[in-house]
């Protein structure tokens, strides 16, 4: 994942809306105390603030990120790491602090809404 765009919300506090890409998919993340610049590679997972409307879908390999507004997005991705992360292309989002229904398991393709994704 790489940083492709930075929209400074508060440059003094280093708060920004940061576009992260794997060159196929893009997602806009909130960052506080931003340490990256355009072109930097991100090695750690992004962090979901919360996840809603989670459901398993039968779509085998079609991933998707649709931004609804600045940070809220609709995603289709694959669960992995004991249901603690979602992978959309090469974009990895940690969801370990979020509720995931018990009937879901690793490698399931899910659709969900993320109210915000953070980049640290």
Secondary structure by P-SEA (a helix, b strand, c coil): ccccbbbbccccccccbbbbccccbbbbbbbccccccccccccbbbbbccccbbbbbcccccccccccccccccbbbbbcccccccccccbbbbcccccccccccccbbbbbbbcccccc
